[in-house]
Amino acid sequence: MGDSVAREDDQGRQQFMNDLIQVARGEKKADLLLKNAWIVNVFTGTIDSGDVAIYNGRIAGIGNYEAEKEIDLRGSYLTPGFIDSHVHIESSMVSPEEFASTVIKHGTTTVVADPHEIANVAGKTGIAYMLEASKSLPVSIYFMLPSCVPATHLETSGATLSASDLKSLFKEKSVLGLAEMMNFPGVLHRDPIVLEKLESFESKLIDGHAPGLSGKDLCAYMAVGIYSDHESTTPEEALEKLRLGMYIMLREGTAAKDLKKLLPIIDDFTAPRCLLSTDDRHPEDLIEEGGIDLLLRMAMKEGVHPIRAIQLATLNPANYFGLKDRGAISPGRIADLVVLNDLEAVKVSSVLKDGRMAVREGELLLKPKKKAVPAKIKKNIKIEEVKPGHFEIPRRRRGKCRVIDIIPNEIITKQAVVPPKTKEGRIISDTERDIIKIAIIERHSGTGNMFVG
């Protein structure tokens, strides 16, 4: 039975190739012809005038063709669909269907997601939901499997994922590798659990997460096959990683905003190893500002050549992740295409996904079906009653307390030691100095554990 199905698949593929060759040679009409486009060529760095022929979701050729249907772009720019190299869909606070319906309007046709947050709560059930919910959407969603669930041994999580748990998901076509290895201390100290995961993914990609790691520790971290990072916050940090052979994902999220600071690292030699990433973006930011299109606008405004900027969001991530069927406007590649009225403003007019019009003038045409969310994922907050008195902090004799010092627009923090504001023997929030309380409540098992600081 299996061999028979395989032969049928092979025959179907061969017939498709036969038809595609005929279309490419002009012997058969294309399905769709995009006429009079300024084609952004990410191979040569040029903008070429021409027509693009599409057949069965693929680009058949560029040139003079006949087609069943024609769309006159009237001199609009045509770019490859944008690729987000690292994103946590859960940070958008919506389902994969809603996420895809939003980012496609901004030109993103492919994302590489790390479902760490949902896995931290629901384990393999959470990942299985994300894999299933990401099928048949107007955006291609690939996955890097969460490497650190829980993130550290100090964390109380809703699940634990072992190397064998992760390996059982290898068969999924959308799984590309192991997501950000946040536990870099575990790598450096040769934690057996960490090493087992790294060994399991030796044949696949392994993304990094190494803020501030440098020198011999960085070498040790990379020596086990970790070749990308999205946590650099200074040009110096990013350049050290580039010199050692890492790919750098330039991030601009809702909380962590590193793109402008890192753009100076881009030159003729480093550009091919740089990618764009939104990492974590909240829904209002995605809707009002955009996703990868926002990063492209920012890069161009800071002086990055428009085509080079577009390479960071198309060809470069396609090369890094081995997605050879996308990332450029080229014969044989998937017809994921973005029509721009203004190149440097990255003003998205229309978006084609697999050769079909997905967005026209801001209107979503390919609307995905919503999928049921498992009960285990929806009903997972287990906490006892929380009362105002639980947030009280008695004044301490020493008179000072440690404060998490937030660095604006960065994910890293500092520590400060200051005298707190007190009232009636209790420490209270001090809004004048922007020092407020923080509470952590265990929500997975209903233990009642709570910390207030």
JORA-V438934 format. One record per residue. N is the residue number from 1. RES is the residue in one small letter. PHI is phi as a letter, one per 20 degrees, with the letter a starting at -180 (NA if undefined). Layout:
BEGIN
N;RES;PHI
N;RES;PHI
END
This chain:
BEGIN
1;m;NA
2;g;f
3;d;f
4;s;f
5;v;f
6;a;f
7;r;f
8;e;f
9;d;f
10;d;f
11;q;f
12;g;f
13;r;f
14;q;f
15;q;f
16;f;f
17;m;f
18;n;g
19;d;f
20;l;f
21;i;f
22;q;f
23;v;f
24;a;f
25;r;e
26;g;n
27;e;e
28;k;b
29;k;f
30;a;f
31;d;f
32;l;b
33;l;c
34;l;e
35;k;e
36;n;l
37;a;d
38;w;e
39;i;e
40;v;f
41;n;e
42;v;f
43;f;e
44;t;d
45;g;m
46;t;d
47;i;d
48;d;d
49;s;e
50;g;r
51;d;d
52;v;d
53;a;e
54;i;c
55;y;c
56;n;l
57;g;n
58;r;d
59;i;f
60;a;e
61;g;a
62;i;c
63;g;q
64;n;e
65;y;c
66;e;d
67;a;b
68;e;f
69;k;c
70;e;c
71;i;c
72;d;e
73;l;e
74;r;l
75;g;n
76;s;f
77;y;e
78;l;c
79;t;c
80;p;f
81;g;f
82;f;f
83;i;c
84;d;e
85;s;f
86;h;a
87;v;b
88;h;d
89;i;g
90;e;g
91;s;f
92;s;f
93;m;m
94;v;c
95;s;f
96;p;g
97;e;f
98;e;f
99;f;f
100;a;f
101;s;f
102;t;e
103;v;f
104;i;f
105;k;f
106;h;d
107;g;n
108;t;e
109;t;d
110;t;b
111;v;c
112;v;d
113;a;d
114;d;d
115;p;e
116;h;f
117;e;f
118;i;f
119;a;f
120;n;f
121;v;e
122;a;d
123;g;l
124;k;f
125;t;f
126;g;f
127;i;f
128;a;g
129;y;f
130;m;f
131;l;f
132;e;f
133;a;f
134;s;e
135;k;e
136;s;l
137;l;d
138;p;f
139;v;c
140;s;f
141;i;d
142;y;d
143;f;c
144;m;d
145;l;f
146;p;g
147;s;e
148;c;c
149;v;c
150;p;f
151;a;f
152;t;b
153;h;f
154;l;e
155;e;e
156;t;e
157;s;d
158;g;e
159;a;b
160;t;c
161;l;d
162;s;e
163;a;f
164;s;f
165;d;f
166;l;f
167;k;f
168;s;f
169;l;d
170;f;g
171;k;f
172;e;f
173;k;f
174;s;e
175;v;e
176;l;d
177;g;r
178;l;d
179;a;f
180;e;h
181;m;e
182;m;f
183;n;e
184;f;f
185;p;f
186;g;f
187;v;f
188;l;f
189;h;e
190;r;l
191;d;g
192;p;g
193;i;f
194;v;f
195;l;f
196;e;f
197;k;f
198;l;f
199;e;f
200;s;f
201;f;d
202;e;g
203;s;e
204;k;c
205;l;f
206;i;c
207;d;e
208;g;d
209;h;b
210;a;c
211;p;f
212;g;m
213;l;f
214;s;b
215;g;l
216;k;f
217;d;f
218;l;f
219;c;g
220;a;f
221;y;f
222;m;f
223;a;f
224;v;e
225;g;n
226;i;e
227;y;c
228;s;b
229;d;b
230;h;c
231;e;d
232;s;f
233;t;d
234;t;c
235;p;g
236;e;f
237;e;f
238;a;f
239;l;f
240;e;f
241;k;f
242;l;f
243;r;f
244;l;e
245;g;o
246;m;f
247;y;e
248;i;d
249;m;e
250;l;e
251;r;d
252;e;b
253;g;d
254;t;f
255;a;e
256;a;e
257;k;c
258;d;d
259;l;g
260;k;g
261;k;f
262;l;e
263;l;g
264;p;f
265;i;f
266;i;e
267;d;b
268;d;g
269;f;e
270;t;e
271;a;g
272;p;f
273;r;d
274;c;d
275;l;c
276;l;d
277;s;b
278;t;e
279;d;m
280;d;c
281;r;c
282;h;f
283;p;g
284;e;f
285;d;f
286;l;f
287;i;f
288;e;e
289;e;d
290;g;o
291;g;d
292;i;f
293;d;f
294;l;f
295;l;f
296;l;f
297;r;f
298;m;f
299;a;f
300;m;f
301;k;f
302;e;e
303;g;o
304;v;f
305;h;g
306;p;g
307;i;f
308;r;f
309;a;g
310;i;f
311;q;g
312;l;f
313;a;d
314;t;c
315;l;f
316;n;f
317;p;f
318;a;f
319;n;f
320;y;f
321;f;e
322;g;m
323;l;e
324;k;f
325;d;e
326;r;b
327;g;n
328;a;b
329;i;e
330;s;b
331;p;g
332;g;n
333;r;e
334;i;f
335;a;e
336;d;e
337;l;c
338;v;c
339;v;d
340;l;d
341;n;f
342;d;c
343;l;f
344;e;f
345;a;e
346;v;l
347;k;e
348;v;f
349;s;e
350;s;b
351;v;c
352;l;d
353;k;c
354;d;l
355;g;n
356;r;d
357;m;f
358;a;e
359;v;c
360;r;c
361;e;l
362;g;n
363;e;e
364;l;f
365;l;e
366;l;e
367;k;e
368;p;f
369;k;e
370;k;f
371;k;d
372;a;f
373;v;e
374;p;g
375;a;g
376;k;f
377;i;e
378;k;f
379;k;d
380;n;c
381;i;e
382;k;c
383;i;c
384;e;f
385;e;f
386;v;d
387;k;d
388;p;g
389;g;f
390;h;f
391;f;e
392;e;f
393;i;c
394;p;f
395;r;f
396;r;e
397;r;f
398;r;f
399;g;n
400;k;c
401;c;b
402;r;e
403;v;c
404;i;f
405;d;e
406;i;f
407;i;e
408;p;g
409;n;m
410;e;c
411;i;e
412;i;e
413;t;c
414;k;d
415;q;d
416;a;c
417;v;c
418;v;c
419;p;f
420;p;e
421;k;e
422;t;c
423;k;b
424;e;l
425;g;m
426;r;c
427;i;e
428;i;c
429;s;f
430;d;c
431;t;f
432;e;f
433;r;e
434;d;l
435;i;d
436;i;c
437;k;f
438;i;c
439;a;c
440;i;c
441;i;c
442;e;f
443;r;d
444;h;e
445;s;d
446;g;m
447;t;f
448;g;n
449;n;f
450;m;b
451;f;c
452;v;c
453;g;b
END
